[in-house]
Amino acid sequence: MEKLKDVIARIEPIEESWFEVAQKDLDALTKPPGSLGRLEEIARRLVAIRRERKPCLGRKVIFVMAGDHGVVAEGVSAFPQEVTPQMVQNFLNGGAAINVLARHVRAEVVVADIGVASDIAPHPRLVLKKIGYGTGNIAREHAMRRDQAVASLEAGIELFESEAQTRGVGILGTGDMGIGNTTPSSAIISAITGQSPEEVTGRGTGIDDEQLAHKVRIIEQALRVNQPDPKDGVDVLAKVGGFEIGAIAGLVLAAASQRVPVVVDGFISTAGALIATTLQPSVSGYLFAAHRSAEAGHKAVLDRMGWRPILDLEMRLGEGTGAILAMGIIEAAAKILAEMATFENAGVSGKI
């Protein structure tokens, strides 16, 4: 718990004055004011996060957190639980969508077992941070003990700090793998925002209308059985969350404490980020919403939190795939500030 408290205490609010500095630099570039649209908005945010006029992102890393969920016993997923370790192996072999897209934008993928329900064979690219062999069935009991919730948050913190200290992290993207994890994510989002389970629950891996109605009922039951405290992110995580979701929240907090920008992927990652903001509201200033997932509840929570996504490609895969694509856009915004000529040094006449 001390590690978590220390990281939270080190997160500082974004200083508004840096937005003004960035705007002056953007307006001096060889273009009409505001003509690069949201790229300029992203550039301003980067300057404010890094407190540098020409932020260099450096090493790009996607962290894929894996964990299983007892609630799959209630029939909320179209896929069986054994897919989780199988997909982790696919990540390690470099064959998943996130691997392809990471190679495309020259980013690295870090895979961690936070709570997979089975043992995965040791692999040089697999980080073992297992808190437990899957969570409890939230329809009938708490997902985990409170100390396990803290441990999952601190696992994410330790993962980030280890990578940052050994190889450096210039920008972080969040990713997930866990069959059934849209169900606890919907429960988390409903608990914290007050939106109904029906508003924030989607089809996940592709369930039909009857299964969707059943999934909503299961989430309603989970909230009724567990009664999570919306003002206490650790309580929400412990009662209706997931080990990998806690680790995502820990990653977010750790990165913000070192002024590293965080690209939040889709629905599951957004649930993790929401947990982080309940623990330290200032963390929100360090986040970029990567994309608007096709998962129904994602739009609802983005709108509710005022987080404007960079992309909308109707994706709903997870893994960090939206985050990695948005990372390329964010890197482009940084390069505008670093490489584009000013009116003065290019000898171009400014606006009359």
N, C-alpha and C positions, 0 to 999 in steps of 0.2 A: 504493500500500500504506500510505503514511503516513496518508492520510485514514481508511482502515479502522481502523488501529491507534488513532488518536486517538478515534474514535467509541466503539470497544469500551472504551477506558480510562475514558470518561466515564460509562459505565453503572453506576449504584450499586444495590446490593441494596435491595429494598423494606424499609422500616423497620416492624417488627411493631407498634411503639407506636402507629402511626397507626390500626391496626385497632381498638385499644381505644378511642381517641378517637372513632372513627366509631360504635362500638357504643353508647357512652354517649349520643351525640346521637340515635341511632335509638331507643333505649329511652325517651328523653324525649318522643318524638312521640306524638300522640293515637291510640294503637293498642296492643293487647296485644303484649308482647315477642315478636319473631320472626314476627309474623303476616303480614308481607309476603314471607316465604320467601326465595327466591333473589334477589329485588330488594334485600334487605338485604345479602346476600353481595356483590352487584355494587357496591352503594353503598360498602361497606367497602373494596373493592379500589380504587375510584376515589379515595377519600380518601387511601389509602396511596400511590397512584401520584402524585397531584397534590400531596400534602402540604398539602391545603386541607380545611377542615371542610365547606365548601359548594362543591364543585368545579363550575365552569361549563364545559361542554364546548366551547362556541363553534362554530367552523366545522367541519362534518363533511365529510370528503373520502374518496372511494374512489379508490385508484390501481389502474388496470387495466394490467398489464404484459403485453406481447405478444411472442411469440417462436416460432420454428419449430424442428423437431427432425428430424435426419437419420434417426432410427429409424423414421419412417413408411414408409421404403422396405421395411421388413420386414413390412408388412401388419398393423400393430397397431391401426389406427384404422378406423372405419366411414366416415370422411369424408376427402376429399382435402385436401392441404395448402393449396390455393388458398383454402380457407374462412377461413384466418387473416387475410389482408389484407382479405377481403370483410367479415368481422365487425368488424375495426378500423374500416372505413369506416362500418359500421352504428352503432358506438358514437359516432363523430364526428357522425353525422346524428341521433343521439338516439333511434334506433329499437329498441335492444336491451332485453332485460329489465332490465339494470342501470340503464339510463337511466330507465325507467318507475319502478322502485322507488326510485331516488335522488330523483326528483321527489316521490315520495310522502312521503319522510321529510325532504325539503328538504336534501339533501346534494348535493355537487358531484362530478363524475366527471373524473378526470385520466387520459388515455390516453397511454401511452408505447410507442414501438417500440424494444424492446431487442434483438431479434434475428429479425425477420420475414425470411423468405427472399426477399422481393422488396421493391422500393422502393414506398413509399406516397406518394401525392401530398401535397405540403405542405398543412397545414390549421392554422388558428389555434389549434385545441384539441388538436393532436397534438404531443407532445414527442418529439423524435428523440434517442435515446440508443443507437443501434444499435452493438452490439459485433461482430456478424458476421451473415452471411446464413444463419441457422439453424445448429444444432450439427452435429457429426459424428454418424455412425451408431454409437451406443453398443454395438450388438451386435458391432461390428468394430474400434472405435477409441475413443479418448477423445472425450468430448463437446466439449471445448475445451482450450486451453492454460491453464496455471495463471494466467498474467497476464491472460487473458481472464476467468477466474473472478473474480479480484480486481476487474477493471474492471466486471463486472456488479454485484457487491456495491456498488461505489462509485457506480455509476449510480443505484442505488436510494437511496443516502445523499444524493446530489446532488439528486435529485428532491424528496425530503422537505425538505431544507434550503432549497431554492429556494422551495417553496410556503410553508414556515413563515415565511421572512423577508419574503416579498412580501405574502402575504395572510393568514397565520396558519393553523395546523391545530390544532383542539382535540381531535379524535379521528380516528384513521386506520383505514380498512378496506382490506384487501388483496384484489386481484382479478387474474385471469389470462385470457389468451387464447392458445392455441397448439395446433393439431391435433397429437395424439400425446403431449401432455404428461403424461398419467397414467402412461405407461410410465417415463420418467425419475423421476417422483415416487415410483413404487413402488420403483424401484431405490435411490433415496436413502433412503427409509424402511427398506427391508430392510437396506441397508448400515449405517445408524446404529443401528437398534434390534436387529439380529440376528434379526429375524423372517424367516421364509422368504418368497420371492417369492409363493408360492401363497397365504400368509396375507394379504398386503397388496396383492394385485392384483385389480382389478375390471373391469367391462365398459366403462368409459370412455364413449364416445359411443354405445354400444349394440351391441357385438359379440356373436356367438353363442357357444355352448359350445366349439365347435372352435377358433374364433378366440381365445377366452380361454385355452385350453390352450396355443396357439401363443404368445400374449403372455407367459405365464408362462415358457415355455422361452426366449424372447428375453431376458427380464430376467435369468434365471439365466445365460445366455450372457454378457450385458453385465457382470455382476458377476465372472464367471470371467475374462473377457478383460481387464478393467480393474483388478481388485483394489483398490478404493478403501479408504483408511484411515479406519475409522469414528471415530477420535479427531481427525481433521483435516477440518473442514467444508469448507475450500477444496479439499482433495483430492477429497472426495466430489463436490462441485459440478463440478469440472473433469473428472472421469472419467465420471460418469453423469448429470449434471444438465442444466440448461437456462439460457439467458441470462435469461429472465424470472423463473425461480425464484431465481436469484442476486439479481436486483433486488428481489424480494420480501423476501429475507433482509436486504438492505441497508436497505430501508424500515423493517423491524422494529427493526433496531439503531439507526438514526438517531432514530426516534421515542422509543425507550426512553432514549436518551442525553439527551433533552429532557423526559423524564417525561410523554410524551404516550401515552395508552392506545391499544393496537392491537387491532383486531377482526380475527381471523384467519378467513378464509372457509372453504373446504372442503379437499379433498384436496391440490391443488397448492399452495395457500397454506400448508397445514400442513407440507408438505415444505420450503418456504422457511423457515418459522419454526423447523423442526427444525435446519436448517443454522445459523441464527442462534444457537440455544441451544448448539450445539457450540463456537461461537466465544466466547460469553459466556453462561454458564448463568444469570446474574442476569436476563437478558432475559425469562425465563419469567414473572416476576412482573408484567410489564407487558401480558401477553397475555390476551385474552378469546377463547375458542373459540366462534365464532359459532353453528355448528350441527353436527349429525352428518350428514354426507353419506351418501347412499345407496350411494356407492362403497364396496365391501366393506372395503378396507384402511383406510379412515378411522377406523372404530370401533376397529380394532385398535391404531392408533397413538395415538388419544386415550386409550384405556384404559392403554396402556403408559406414556404420559407423565403420566397423572393429570390431563389437561385435561378439564374437564366442560363440554360444550357447552350453550349457552343455549337453542337451539331444535333440534327434530327434526321437519322437515317433509318428509323423504324426497326432498330436492332433490339434484341432482348436476350442475347447470349450470355452476358456476364463475362467472366474471366479477366476483365479489364480491357476488352476489345474497344469499347467506346472511348475509354481513357487514353489508350495508346494513339488512336486516331486524332483526338483532340490535342494531344501533346504536340503533334506536328504543327498544328495551327498556333499553339502557344509559342513554340520555338520560332515560328515565322514572325510573330509579333515582336519577340526579343531582337531578332535580326534587323527589323525595321529601324529600331533605335540605334543599334550598333553599327549598321553598315550603310544606311541611306544618307545621301549628301544633304547638306543644308543649302538654303538659297545663297547664303554668303559664300561658302566654300566652293559651290558649283558655278558661281557667277550667273545665277538665274534671277531675274527680276521678281520681286515679291508682289503680293496683292496690292492693287492701287487703293 
